[in-house]
Amino acid sequence: MKNLVRYLILAVVALLVGWLWFLSFLQISKKRAINEQLKTLPPIEMYTLENETVLLTDFSFDEVKLLIFFNSHCDFCQFELEELTMRLPEFENTEVVLISDEPIDAIKLFMHSMGLHNHPYVGAYHCPYSSLQKYFGQLAAPTTFVYDTSNKLSKRYNGATRIEDLLKAVQMAQGD
């Protein structure tokens, strides 16, 4: 009887360890697939502030793309975008693409409050989080991606990022 209980406990532990290993293997596989997808600019369908559909891959191939996933209530996002706003002239030949899963009206209000609504190379877009997650995986605001002129991923930043670091990454992507 004692042996039966021991074998049963051992079997349960082995099954549990096997199950946990399987789940971690699935998570690693999913992460690898997302990292592979990120190597080139994904064809995400987004909505302009006028509620028109646009694909992320429709953007110019002549410019570096600085993609920033943000949330208007995020203090780190606000700080990063305030700093970016003050130094926008340094980001010449860069298309700044701000993406949020918030409603379009909230994005419009945020763009006006940040003074970003009338910059020709800064655009804000709405994209459902499920679409973003499909291509980028789990995102925390802010998350920043730098894509070069060939639409290849050059750098990814998770969390608030110093503007100097973004500027260096953009310059590297431009080949300066």
N, C-alpha and C positions, 0 to 999 in steps of 0.2 A: 504493500500500500504506500509506504514511504517513497519507494522508487517511482511509483506511478505519479505521485504528486510532484516529485522533483522533475521528472520528464515533462510533465504538463507545464510546470513553471518555465522550464528551459525552452519549451516549444513556443510558449507565449512570448517570452523575451526575444527569441530568435525571430519570430514573426514581426514583433514591434520594431526591432532593429532593421529588419529587411524593409518594412514599410517606410520607416524614416529615411533609409538610404534611397529608396525608390523616389520619394517625394523630393529629396535634395537633388537627385539626378534630373528630375523633371524641371526643377527650378533653374539649375545650371544650363540645361538645354535651352530653356526659354530665354535666358539672359544672353546666351551665345547667339541665338537667332536674332534677337533685337539688336545686339551689337553689330551683327552682319548687315542688318537693314539700315542702320545708321550711317554706314560708310558712305552712302550717297544720299542726297536730299530726297526724302520720301514724298510720294505724291498725295499729300494730305489735302483733303477738301476742307476749305475754310470759308468763312463769310466775312465780307468787308463790313464796314460800319454802315453802308447803304444796303446791307443784306443781299449783296450779290455774291455768287459762288465763284471762288478762285482756287486753283490748285497751287500748292507750294512750289511745284516744279515749273510753274508758268513764269516765275521770276527770271530776271535777266541773268544770262550766263557771263556777262561782262563784269559783274561786281561780286564782291565777297558778301555773303549773307550772314548777318548777325541775328540769330533767332533767340528770342527771350520769352520763355513761358513765365507769365506773371499772374498775380492776383492783386486787384486794386486795394484789398484790405491788408495786404502783407507789408509789414514795416520794412523788411529787407528789400522787397521789390520797389517800394516807393523811394528808398534811399538810393538804390542802384540806378533807377531811372532818373532821379533828380541829378545825380552826378553825370549820367550820360547826357542829359539835356544841356548841362553847362558846357560839355566838351564835344558836342555834336560836330562842330567844324573839323575836328581832328579825325573824324570818321568818314572822310571823303572817299568816294568810290566804294561805299559800303551801303548795302541795303539793310536797314534795320527793320526787322519783322517782329512785332510784338504780338504774342498769341496768348489768349486767355479763354477759359471755358465759361466765363461769366456772361451774363446777358449783354447784348450789343449796347443797350442804353447805359449800362454801368461802365462799359469800356469807353464809350464816347465821353461820358462825364470825367472819367479818369484822365483821358487824353487831354481834355481841355484844362483840367486842373494842373496837369504837369507841363502844359505849354507845348505839347507835342503834336497837336492836331493840325498844324499848318506847315510842318516840315516836309519837303518834297520826297525825301528818301527814308522817311519813317512811316510805317503803316501798322495799324492795329487790326487784329482779326479775331473773330470768334471761332472756336473749334470745340466741339463736344469732347469732353475728357476721354470718353471711350475711344474716339478716333486717335487722339494723341497717344493714349496708352498702347494702342495697337502697334504703333510705329516706334514710339520712344520708351515704352515700358513705364514703370512707376515714375511719376514726375512730382517733385516738390517745387514750390514756387520760392524763389526764382531758379530756373534752370536755363543755362545759356549754351547755345551751340554756335560754332563758327564754321561755316562752309566756304571753301575757296571758290575761285571763279569756274572751276570744273564741277562744281556742286559735290565735292568730296568733303567729308568731315575732317576738319582740321583740329578742332579742340572742343571739349565739352567741360562745362563748369556746373557743378551742383551747389546750389546755395548762392548767397550773395558773393559777388565777385568785384574786386577792385577794378576801377576803370582803366588803370594803367595796364593791368593784366589783359583786359579785353582789347585794348589798343595794340598791345604787343602781338596778341594772337591774330588780330585782323591784319596787321602789317606783315606778319609771317605768311598768312594765307594769300596776301596780295603779292608776295614774293619780293617785298622791299628788304 
